[in-house]
Amino acid sequence: MSKDIKDVSDIKFKDLKGLSNDLPSTPKNIAFIHPDLGIGGAERLVVDAAIGLQSKNHNVTIYTSHCDKTHCFEEVSSNQLNVKVYGDFLPTSILKKFHILFAILRQFYLVLRLILTNEISNYDYFIIDQLSFCIPLLNVFVNKNCKILFYCHFPDLLLSKDGGVLKKLYRLPFDLIEEWSTGVSDKIVVNSNFTKLIFYKTFTNLSSIQLGTIYPCVDVEVKEDKNIDEEVLNFFNSSKYFISINRFERKKNIELAIRSFCKFKKSFHSKSKLRLVIAGGYDARINENVAYLKDLEKLCVELKLMSFTIRGKLIIMPPSTDVLFLPSIRSNLKNSLIKYSEILLYTPSFEHFGIVPVESMLFKTPVLAVNNGGPLESIVNYDGDNLDIATGFTEEPNFEKWSKILLNYFNYDDETKLKLGENGFKRVLEIFSRDKMSDAFLKELTDYKENSRGWLWNKNWKGKGKYCIRLWKIVLVVLIGVLLSLGVKESMS
């Protein structure tokens, strides 16, 4: 793939049909290595991939440094998946600093455990995500025919918070090692073509590597919860609403939804009450979540919108409510809210992928999203002439333009709205189902060239490869020293 890609549209979409034709028919032993098996987006992808591969009769094990059975996905807590935790006794930071160093330390211990117990020899494939540091070590000790796939959600060096000179010097060796160790994989895949573009721009020494794209998925067999559906219907009492779902973080730009709704409301005249529901991830222990919700409530006051916040069961709200905040809602309530919403407003810019629009399309609710990043790949913009395939709208983050789209959409006939919803549902089944994602993983795992592990000495590095190997060895020695100083508290047997 050439480095001079200028836009996501330059990257052709992979045909996802017919993936099952040449996939392995005999059961394979597949291991995932993931840092912390919690309830984030990366963890959702790992769990979905593992469940999907397991459903195709492959033997799957997830190795992680931490898993709390009271704070994880149901598939993990119910033991549907075989999860092994190695290295949880190690610290995650010192004085809330050096997170990347200790994340690598925990991963190193995990892989060292696999090597010393010879578990590493049991597997046909390893799937690594988030941290690539262990890949060179795996390369040395895995079976000759074992293949290693690295799933890049987004380059880690771009996710690190800005700091001063000392922070940059501290991050420098880790950033160099990240690029080099990522390139040592047999196969590298990303979560969207947008991320693919960012990958090539960030890791310039890996520009000649052909990347695959595997989209995150949703469970298309979600069971209806009639009790929750009834709760939502009774609560809104036939009144209509728009919905916006995001974590309460400033980068999600939820103000766009509020300002768009306010502008729309001034142009919309109806006897029935129309509301905006803002729901999503919220943790009272996180300062940004708390402060941002207060800021959004203040914005409603400035715009003369009546807001109301509910934490828990939907029981009652003031009839005058324009904007309803629902922080930290349950998954089944989120699904019902999406299902009965008129349209979903997805406000973040430059999302790596963004699973919420796909969740909305699954419930046949059209989406209005910003016209950049991952949503350009999940949503088919309605331009007035493509009703046969359109699933929603993509527009620049301008509240006046968004309000016009909302007004136009509200005036569409029911047939058009239903068609947009049906198109979205069909698109999810065709591209974003768990079955499709599992097939894509198997295809990428088996679609490799012999002796593909050559990026250690990639000619594009012009000698920098040796420098990175030295850095990696130095960090390796440091990690061993840290482990010895901490003492081995877990048995290697």
Secondary structure, DSSP 8 states (H G I E B T S, - for coil): --S---SGGGS-----TTGGGGS--S--EEEEEES--SSSHHHHHHHHHHHHHHHTT-EEEEEES---TTSS-HHHHTTSSEEEE--TTS-S-BTTB-HHHHHHHHHHHHHHHHHHTTGGGG-SEEEEES--TTHHHHHHHS-TT-EEEEEESS-HHHHS----HHHHHHHHHHHHHHHHHHHTSSEEEESSHHHHHHHHHH-GGGTTS--EE----B-TT----HHHHHHHHHHHTT-EEEEEE--S-GGG-THHHHHHHHHHHHH---SS-EEEEEEE---TTSHHHHHHHHHHHHHHHHTT--EEE--SS-----TT-SEEEEES--HHHHHHHHHT-S-EEE--SS-SS-SHHHHHHHTT--EEEESSSTHHHH--B--SS-TTT--EEEE-S-HHHHHHHHHHHHTS-HHHHHHHHHHHHHHHHHHSBHHHHHHHHHHHHH---TT---GGG-GGGTTHHHHHHHHHHHHHHHHHHHHHHH---S---
